[in-house]
Amino acid sequence: MSKLPSREKVDAVIVGSGAAGSLMAAKLSATGKKVVILEAGPERKLTDLVSSGLNARRLKWAGSPVEQSGSHTVGNGFNSGFGTGGSALHHYAVWPRLHEEDFDMQNRYGKGLDWPLSYDDLRPWYDRIQKEVGVSGDAEAEIWRPEGEPYPMGPVPTFGQGEVIARGFEKLGRKTAPLPLAINTENYNGREACIWDGWCDAGCPIKALGNPQTVYLPEAFKQGAEIRHRATVSEVTVDKKGEKTTGVIYIDEQGEKQFQPADLVVLAAFAVQTPRLMLMSTSDKHPNGIANKNDMVGRYVMSHAAGLVFGLFDEETECYLGASGGQLVNQDNYDHKNKRGQGFGSYQWMIAQATKPNDLLGYGGSNPALFGKKLTEFMEKATHGFATMTACVEDLPLADNRVTLSSDKDNHGLPLAHAFHDMHPESIALWKDSQADGTKVFEAAGASEVWTGNPGAMHIMGGTVMGEDSSRSVTNSFGQTHEVSNLFIAGPGLFPTSGGVNPTFTVHALTLRAADYIANSWSSIT
């Protein structure tokens, strides 16, 4: 350690500049703490963003390769990000809340894991964060929504595609509501309203979408926080007793190792890279990786299965308009997880995603069986009448779904992450239930053709789960590791269960709660 160049000691070093890292940096720097963010990827400014499929790809993971195996891989390349803002820079800003049942599944149903807190415990931070970031929606129309403050902005508009699909739900006696989005429907806190051109996947250059570059990183920088790009953290260091971290070692842009001492370390490098870093951080007190005496680091990795339903209609759907996340929501299949037609768990429908002709999520690739003349004929129809919706299908946690270290190394000589993920049989059945349900809706809506897609991987959660029992979890409810008191984890890796909704709203709520705890308990933590 003494042989490495050492930077000036700071109060807190945060690994990762995404949703959790930027929020933590803003809140800790607001209390006067000296904060440094270490980001492995390049600097990304809003002026760098270009609305195209090709440029959307450039925001995805481009760091050290991640080996993947299992029957339903986690889709690291699509779900992760690399550079300023992390995956939150290209996230779709779909912000529903978890439900009460999501927090006590083991106690309630004997399945999955229990969280070390309840919905009511987290509700105040949901309410606070939606005001800070700005969320649009209609809480009254959202009849499935848990108790909470109304959204600070009115709902997103519904275009032709949303109207067509909503008709199918209505004919089946079911309801839809505006999809809650962290996207401005009006000027909010100095940020413009959305123009609904459907390019969220490529980042939002006009600041209408709540992401690190538009909300928390500017706050953090105004308060004196610093960010270093191309800074790959290779180890979290500990004191002689192994009870506290002393900082991190990172490899800078020139390939030189640096030691960054700090009183507090926050790992916010997402659900694959955070456990990878912890497993690499070995010492005589932590031979299996830091905070890993119980062999829990890396376990219970989860990924929502996407229930994709597509259709063609003999009317104009304007499928290119709206937001990448969708226009409407239905959560009829959420609560009472044991009462699905097949399987166990929850799923929601995100209805009428803005869809372009080509690239990763374009309608041109929605039916891979088509090519040649048939593909040309399909594209001519789809340009006018394509519609889609996606089920966010819960993934039951399995201990063997985990991140481990590979024997292969990256360009820095560091072990690659290996992510193994199988779907639980009941989660597979639940995904099949969503496909049957979605097909009925599209048929009721009058689609001339209906087809479904394979269960793509949406979001990555788990790997460093929180819990009350220190023998079966990595952290407490604040993300504080059980073994190292000044080492915290932030992000979706903390989730003991996935729920059936997008995780980013909950990530923000958990991080805000943790930041409050850290600020109020600083002297005892450090």
Buried (B, 14 or more C-beta within 10 A) or exposed (E): EEEEEBBEBBBBBBBBBBBBBBBBBBBBBBBEBBBBBBBBBBEBEBEBBEBBBEBBBBBBBBBBBBBBEBEBBBBBBBBBBBBBBBBBBBBBBBBBBBBBBBBBBBEBBEBBBBBBBBBEEBBBBBBBBBEBBBBBBBBEBBEBBBEBEEBBBEBBBBBBBBBBBBBBBBBBEBBBBBBBBBBBBBEBBEBBBBEBBBBBBBBBBBBBBBBBBBBBBBBBBEBEBBBBBBBBBBBBBBEEEBEBBBBBBBBBEEEEBBBBBBBBBBBBBBBBBBBBBBBBBBBEBBEEBBBBBBEBBBBBBBBBBBBBBBBBBEEEBBBBBBBBBBBBBBBBBBBEBEEBEBBBBBBBBBBBBBBBBEBEBBBBBBBEEBEEEEBEEBBEBBBBBBBBBBBBBBBBBBEEBBBBBBEEEBEEEBBBBBBBBBBBEBBBBBBBBBBEBBBBBBBBBBBEBBBBBEBBBBBBBBBBBBBEEBEBBBBBBBBBBBBBBBBBBBBBBBBBBBBBBBBBBBBBBBBBBBBBBBBEEBEEBB
